[in-house]
Amino acid sequence: MSAVIALLLGVLAAGYAVWPWLKGARGDSLLDEGSKDMNANVENDAAAFRDWSVKAGELS
């Protein structure tokens, strides 16, 4: 039982140490970088769909 409590406290301490870095309080933010990549992917997908729909419209 004490091992489980020690493990949980270790996980909590690790999360407390890493969370500000993930949020960006310590420089580059992993969460922001991921959202920038995701936004770029969405924009690229939207552009590809527009191109495809224009080509499909030309064929019909």
Distance bins in CASP14 RR format, pairs under 12 A and 6 or more apart:
PFRMAT RR
TARGET T0000
AUTHOR 0000-0000-0000
RMODE 2
METHOD distances of the structure
MODEL  1
1 7 0 0 0 0 0 1 0 0 0 0 0
1 8 0 0 0 0 0 1 0 0 0 0 0
2 8 0 0 0 0 0 1 0 0 0 0 0
2 9 0 0 0 0 0 1 0 0 0 0 0
3 9 0 0 0 0 0 1 0 0 0 0 0
3 10 0 0 0 0 0 1 0 0 0 0 0
4 10 0 0 0 0 0 1 0 0 0 0 0
4 11 0 0 0 0 0 1 0 0 0 0 0
5 11 0 0 0 0 0 1 0 0 0 0 0
5 12 0 0 0 0 0 1 0 0 0 0 0
6 12 0 0 0 0 0 1 0 0 0 0 0
6 13 0 0 0 0 0 1 0 0 0 0 0
7 13 0 0 0 0 0 1 0 0 0 0 0
7 14 0 0 0 0 0 1 0 0 0 0 0
8 14 0 0 0 0 0 1 0 0 0 0 0
8 15 0 0 0 0 0 1 0 0 0 0 0
9 15 0 0 0 0 0 1 0 0 0 0 0
9 16 0 0 0 0 0 1 0 0 0 0 0
10 16 0 0 0 0 1 0 0 0 0 0 0
10 17 0 0 0 0 1 0 0 0 0 0 0
10 18 0 0 0 0 0 1 0 0 0 0 0
11 17 0 0 0 0 0 1 0 0 0 0 0
11 18 0 0 0 0 0 1 0 0 0 0 0
12 18 0 0 0 0 0 1 0 0 0 0 0
12 19 0 0 0 0 0 1 0 0 0 0 0
13 19 0 0 0 0 0 1 0 0 0 0 0
14 21 0 0 0 0 0 1 0 0 0 0 0
14 22 0 0 0 0 0 1 0 0 0 0 0
15 21 0 0 0 0 1 0 0 0 0 0 0
15 22 0 0 0 0 1 0 0 0 0 0 0
15 23 0 0 0 0 0 1 0 0 0 0 0
16 22 0 0 0 0 0 1 0 0 0 0 0
16 23 0 0 0 0 0 1 0 0 0 0 0
17 25 0 0 0 0 0 1 0 0 0 0 0
17 26 0 0 0 0 0 1 0 0 0 0 0
18 24 0 0 0 0 0 1 0 0 0 0 0
18 25 0 0 0 0 0 1 0 0 0 0 0
18 26 0 0 0 0 1 0 0 0 0 0 0
18 29 0 0 0 0 0 1 0 0 0 0 0
18 30 0 0 0 0 1 0 0 0 0 0 0
18 31 0 0 0 0 0 1 0 0 0 0 0
19 25 0 0 0 0 1 0 0 0 0 0 0
19 26 0 0 0 0 0 1 0 0 0 0 0
19 29 0 0 0 0 0 1 0 0 0 0 0
19 30 0 0 0 0 0 1 0 0 0 0 0
19 31 0 0 0 0 0 1 0 0 0 0 0
20 26 1 0 1 0 0 0 0 0 0 0 0
20 27 0 0 0 0 1 0 0 0 0 0 0
20 29 0 0 0 0 1 0 0 0 0 0 0
20 30 0 0 0 0 0 1 0 0 0 0 0
20 31 0 0 0 0 0 1 0 0 0 0 0
21 27 1 0 0 1 0 0 0 0 0 0 0
21 28 0 0 0 0 1 0 0 0 0 0 0
21 29 1 0 0 1 0 0 0 0 0 0 0
21 30 1 0 0 1 0 0 0 0 0 0 0
21 31 0 0 0 0 1 0 0 0 0 0 0
21 32 0 0 0 0 0 1 0 0 0 0 0
21 33 0 0 0 0 0 1 0 0 0 0 0
22 28 0 0 0 0 0 1 0 0 0 0 0
22 29 1 0 0 1 0 0 0 0 0 0 0
22 30 1 0 1 0 0 0 0 0 0 0 0
22 31 1 0 1 0 0 0 0 0 0 0 0
22 32 0 0 0 0 1 0 0 0 0 0 0
22 33 0 0 0 0 0 1 0 0 0 0 0
22 34 0 0 0 0 0 1 0 0 0 0 0
22 35 0 0 0 0 0 1 0 0 0 0 0
23 29 1 0 0 1 0 0 0 0 0 0 0
23 30 0 0 0 0 1 0 0 0 0 0 0
23 31 1 0 0 1 0 0 0 0 0 0 0
23 32 0 0 0 0 1 0 0 0 0 0 0
24 30 1 0 0 1 0 0 0 0 0 0 0
24 31 1 0 0 1 0 0 0 0 0 0 0
24 32 1 0 0 1 0 0 0 0 0 0 0
24 33 0 0 0 0 1 0 0 0 0 0 0
24 35 0 0 0 0 0 1 0 0 0 0 0
25 31 0 0 0 0 0 1 0 0 0 0 0
25 32 0 0 0 0 0 1 0 0 0 0 0
27 33 0 0 0 0 0 1 0 0 0 0 0
28 34 0 0 0 0 0 1 0 0 0 0 0
28 36 0 0 0 0 0 1 0 0 0 0 0
29 35 0 0 0 0 1 0 0 0 0 0 0
29 36 0 0 0 0 1 0 0 0 0 0 0
30 36 0 0 0 0 0 1 0 0 0 0 0
30 37 0 0 0 0 0 1 0 0 0 0 0
31 37 0 0 0 0 0 1 0 0 0 0 0
31 38 0 0 0 0 0 1 0 0 0 0 0
32 38 0 0 0 0 0 1 0 0 0 0 0
32 39 0 0 0 0 0 1 0 0 0 0 0
33 39 0 0 0 0 0 1 0 0 0 0 0
33 40 0 0 0 0 0 1 0 0 0 0 0
34 40 0 0 0 0 1 0 0 0 0 0 0
34 41 0 0 0 0 1 0 0 0 0 0 0
34 42 0 0 0 0 0 1 0 0 0 0 0
35 41 0 0 0 0 0 1 0 0 0 0 0
35 42 0 0 0 0 0 1 0 0 0 0 0
36 42 0 0 0 0 0 1 0 0 0 0 0
36 43 0 0 0 0 0 1 0 0 0 0 0
37 43 0 0 0 0 0 1 0 0 0 0 0
37 44 0 0 0 0 0 1 0 0 0 0 0
38 44 0 0 0 0 0 1 0 0 0 0 0
38 45 0 0 0 0 0 1 0 0 0 0 0
39 45 0 0 0 0 0 1 0 0 0 0 0
39 46 0 0 0 0 0 1 0 0 0 0 0
40 46 0 0 0 0 0 1 0 0 0 0 0
40 47 0 0 0 0 0 1 0 0 0 0 0
41 47 0 0 0 0 0 1 0 0 0 0 0
41 48 0 0 0 0 0 1 0 0 0 0 0
42 48 0 0 0 0 0 1 0 0 0 0 0
42 49 0 0 0 0 0 1 0 0 0 0 0
43 49 0 0 0 0 0 1 0 0 0 0 0
43 50 0 0 0 0 0 1 0 0 0 0 0
44 50 0 0 0 0 0 1 0 0 0 0 0
44 51 0 0 0 0 0 1 0 0 0 0 0
45 51 0 0 0 0 0 1 0 0 0 0 0
45 52 0 0 0 0 0 1 0 0 0 0 0
46 52 0 0 0 0 0 1 0 0 0 0 0
46 53 0 0 0 0 0 1 0 0 0 0 0
47 53 0 0 0 0 0 1 0 0 0 0 0
47 54 0 0 0 0 0 1 0 0 0 0 0
48 54 0 0 0 0 0 1 0 0 0 0 0
48 55 0 0 0 0 0 1 0 0 0 0 0
49 55 0 0 0 0 0 1 0 0 0 0 0
49 56 0 0 0 0 0 1 0 0 0 0 0
50 56 0 0 0 0 0 1 0 0 0 0 0
50 57 0 0 0 0 0 1 0 0 0 0 0
51 57 0 0 0 0 0 1 0 0 0 0 0
51 58 0 0 0 0 0 1 0 0 0 0 0
52 58 0 0 0 0 0 1 0 0 0 0 0
52 59 0 0 0 0 0 1 0 0 0 0 0
53 59 0 0 0 0 0 1 0 0 0 0 0
53 60 0 0 0 0 0 1 0 0 0 0 0
54 60 0 0 0 0 0 1 0 0 0 0 0
END
